[in-house]
Amino acid sequence: MKRVYNKLVRDNIPEIIRNNNETPITKTLNNEEYLRALKAKLQEEVDEFLESNDIAELADILEVVDALSTANNSSLNEVMDIKIRKAEKNGKFENKIFLIEVQENK
């Protein structure tokens, strides 16, 4: 019986499959395919977190963000630095503020 996945997987998954006495069929993506697959993986992981609220899914999201950073010639550290700068300028989400609308003052 075969199971079709057609998705990006972590590097050790083929070996784990082989250790289960199964044969993984894989290919190496080119850069364009890899970026598309990473974006799809990010959506998959976000959807899984939204459904489960499991903190382990947040770790998976971070792993994909790290890979996306590297694929875009950056690093997770650089992303974190930008996050810190944006938090300093615009704040965080600690106060649970929900903006309903903005009215013009006349």
C-alpha positions as CSV (number, residue, x, y, z in Angstrom):
1,M,0.0,0.0,0.0
2,K,1.3,3.5,-0.8
3,R,0.5,6.7,0.9
4,V,1.0,9.9,-1.1
5,Y,2.1,13.0,0.7
6,N,3.6,15.5,-1.9
7,K,5.0,17.8,0.8
8,L,8.2,19.0,2.2
9,V,9.4,16.9,5.2
10,R,12.2,17.2,7.7
11,D,15.6,15.9,6.7
12,N,15.5,12.7,8.9
13,I,12.0,11.6,7.8
14,P,13.3,9.4,4.9
15,E,15.6,7.5,7.3
16,I,12.8,7.1,9.8
17,I,10.6,5.6,7.0
18,R,13.4,3.2,6.0
19,N,13.8,2.2,9.6
20,N,10.1,1.3,9.5
21,N,10.9,-1.1,6.7
22,E,9.2,1.1,4.1
23,T,10.7,2.8,1.0
24,P,10.4,6.6,0.7
25,I,10.2,8.1,-2.8
26,T,11.7,11.5,-2.7
27,K,13.2,14.2,-4.8
28,T,15.4,17.3,-4.1
29,L,13.7,20.5,-4.9
30,N,15.2,23.4,-6.8
31,N,15.3,26.8,-5.1
32,E,12.0,28.0,-6.5
33,E,10.2,24.7,-5.7
34,Y,11.8,24.8,-2.2
35,L,10.4,28.3,-1.4
36,R,6.9,27.3,-2.6
37,A,7.1,24.1,-0.5
38,L,8.3,26.1,2.6
39,K,5.4,28.5,2.2
40,A,3.0,25.6,2.0
41,K,4.6,23.9,5.0
42,L,4.3,27.2,6.9
43,Q,0.5,27.3,6.2
44,E,0.2,23.6,7.1
45,E,1.9,24.2,10.5
46,V,-0.1,27.3,11.2
47,D,-3.3,25.5,10.4
48,E,-2.2,22.6,12.7
49,F,-1.5,25.0,15.5
50,L,-4.8,26.9,15.1
51,E,-6.7,23.5,15.2
52,S,-4.8,22.0,18.1
53,N,-3.4,24.9,20.1
54,D,-0.5,22.6,20.8
55,I,2.8,24.5,21.6
56,A,4.7,21.8,19.7
57,E,3.2,23.2,16.6
58,L,4.6,26.6,17.4
59,A,8.1,24.9,17.4
60,D,7.3,23.5,14.0
61,I,6.3,27.0,12.8
62,L,9.6,28.4,14.1
63,E,11.5,25.6,12.3
64,V,9.8,26.6,9.0
65,V,10.5,30.3,9.7
66,D,14.1,29.5,10.3
67,A,14.3,27.6,6.9
68,L,12.5,30.4,5.1
69,S,15.0,32.9,6.6
70,T,17.9,30.9,5.4
71,A,16.3,30.4,2.0
72,N,16.0,34.2,1.7
73,N,19.7,34.7,2.6
74,S,18.9,35.8,6.1
75,S,18.8,34.1,9.5
76,L,16.4,33.5,12.3
77,N,18.6,35.8,14.4
78,E,18.1,38.6,11.9
79,V,14.3,37.9,12.0
80,M,14.4,38.1,15.8
81,D,16.3,41.4,15.6
82,I,13.6,42.8,13.4
83,K,10.9,41.5,15.7
84,I,12.6,43.3,18.6
85,R,12.9,46.6,16.7
86,K,9.2,46.4,15.7
87,A,8.2,45.6,19.3
88,E,10.2,48.6,20.5
89,K,8.5,50.9,17.9
90,N,4.9,49.5,17.8
91,G,4.7,47.4,21.0
92,K,3.8,43.8,21.4
93,F,0.5,42.1,21.9
94,E,0.7,41.9,25.7
95,N,-2.2,44.3,26.4
96,K,-4.7,42.3,24.3
97,I,-5.8,45.5,22.4
98,F,-8.4,44.8,19.7
99,L,-8.8,47.8,17.3
100,I,-12.4,48.2,16.2
101,E,-12.2,51.3,14.1
102,V,-10.5,54.7,13.7
103,Q,-12.6,57.8,13.5
104,E,-11.3,61.0,12.0
105,N,-11.1,64.0,14.3
106,K,-12.5,67.2,12.7
